[in-house]
Amino acid sequence: MAPSGASAARATEGIVLAESAARRLARLSESEGKTLMLRVAVEGGGCSGFQYLLDLVETAEDDDLRIETNGQTALVDPVSVPFLKDSEIAFVDEIAGAQFVIRNPNAATSCGCGVSFSI
């Protein structure tokens, strides 16, 4: 039997919710007074061919992949999972702005804003 960490990595296709994103989700949930989850999806479009869609939601779909860190959850629909394999979902707070970001090793190129990418 594989160690729980190894089976957890396979179950989430290597997609990781960084602690920075988990902390931000916890703060957002606290300020809204309800549990929020981050839905991450990929769809065709954007200046590079595909684009990330990020949304805060209260409920998951039955077929969503759930990625959890420190009690916080990101959701990925089954169609988007292959595009996000081995990616990290993080939150950055920089001079240029604060936002959730996807660090995707599958992206061959991405636009300057980080919202669209190509494979």
Secondary structure, 3 states (H helix, E strand, C coil): CCCHHHHHHHHCCCCEECHHHHHHHHHHHHHHCCCCEEEEEEEECCCCCEEEEEEEECCCCCCCEEEEECCEEEEECCCCHHHHCCCEEEEEEECCEEEEEEECCCCCEECCCCCEEEC
